[in-house]
């Protein structure tokens, strides 16, 4: 299934070749549909992510990504929740520009700087003491800011005029893993598990390019 | 490739079970008190006999931590529910009370093991029937007890 999704953009490509001889330019908006997969894989996590990019210079695509993620878990020892918004700003570079002007597929390498404003909270925290007896802390909460860098490899294919499918893989480096001395966040929105100073990410996008200019 | 995917799924399930269910970390935050003779500038390790220790637990029956033991150090659990822990220490016939005042902060050991208490010792008070002095060496007491860690020295 996953393999099919990855190959799908490539299988669909011949149908749009040669449809438009003019090259269109404009901002491209996308949503990350892989977030929906979290509902099955990790149902405690809910989120949405969009992206905005444009080919401002030949083969160079400045990118803004933004999103929102929450997580909520209940357990025997404590209940935990975290949530907040994030943004990633960066640029993609098209490694294999097509000579045919009607082909808009890209294979890009890029980088991002990510920042997340979020809060996390533990409630009904059981603190064991064999001698004094268990103590239950009502609530621990903290507002945090996370920073990270990403290296991004991505493929985007135009499957119908101005409609794209694409996926990306990301290597992430958390810049401030010590953001909370007492409780390492289970989730840094947009980054992933706060316990890892390095991480991997994946997106699968549906994108639409608003054809403002035709050249 | 066909047989690879179920194998990977199986492996992921096994790994996630193993990492989620087992907690082998210590979650008790305890203070180590070593017995000393001499002075602070010239301390000597000493072994004390007939040591009996219990904590003063409000509303609960006394429970001995040590009973007529011969020791060079004692390990005292601190009370996560209050800002102080009080202990009665009897050496042969004579008893002293030691009162340890602390600030408490909960911290996460790991997602599997949950939380433990980080104690910051503010001060220590004691009666002086047998105990001559108490010296605070290390202010922080957490659930990670290191080899040869010492928090206080009790002088006789």
HADDOCK unambig.tbl for C-alpha pairs under 7 A between the chains (distance, minus, plus):
assign (segid A and resid 77 and name CA) (segid B and resid 114 and name CA) 5.87 0.50 0.50
assign (segid A and resid 78 and name CA) (segid B and resid 114 and name CA) 6.94 0.50 0.50
assign (segid A and resid 126 and name CA) (segid B and resid 115 and name CA) 6.90 0.50 0.50
assign (segid A and resid 127 and name CA) (segid B and resid 115 and name CA) 5.85 0.50 0.50
assign (segid A and resid 127 and name CA) (segid B and resid 116 and name CA) 5.43 0.50 0.50
assign (segid A and resid 127 and name CA) (segid B and resid 117 and name CA) 6.72 0.50 0.50
assign (segid A and resid 128 and name CA) (segid B and resid 27 and name CA) 6.86 0.50 0.50
assign (segid A and resid 128 and name CA) (segid B and resid 28 and name CA) 6.78 0.50 0.50
assign (segid A and resid 128 and name CA) (segid B and resid 116 and name CA) 6.86 0.50 0.50
assign (segid A and resid 129 and name CA) (segid B and resid 28 and name CA) 6.00 0.50 0.50
assign (segid A and resid 131 and name CA) (segid B and resid 77 and name CA) 6.80 0.50 0.50
assign (segid A and resid 132 and name CA) (segid B and resid 79 and name CA) 5.71 0.50 0.50
assign (segid A and resid 135 and name CA) (segid B and resid 80 and name CA) 6.20 0.50 0.50
assign (segid A and resid 135 and name CA) (segid B and resid 81 and name CA) 5.53 0.50 0.50
assign (segid A and resid 182 and name CA) (segid B and resid 107 and name CA) 4.45 0.50 0.50
assign (segid A and resid 182 and name CA) (segid B and resid 108 and name CA) 6.07 0.50 0.50
assign (segid A and resid 183 and name CA) (segid B and resid 107 and name CA) 5.65 0.50 0.50
assign (segid A and resid 183 and name CA) (segid B and resid 108 and name CA) 4.94 0.50 0.50
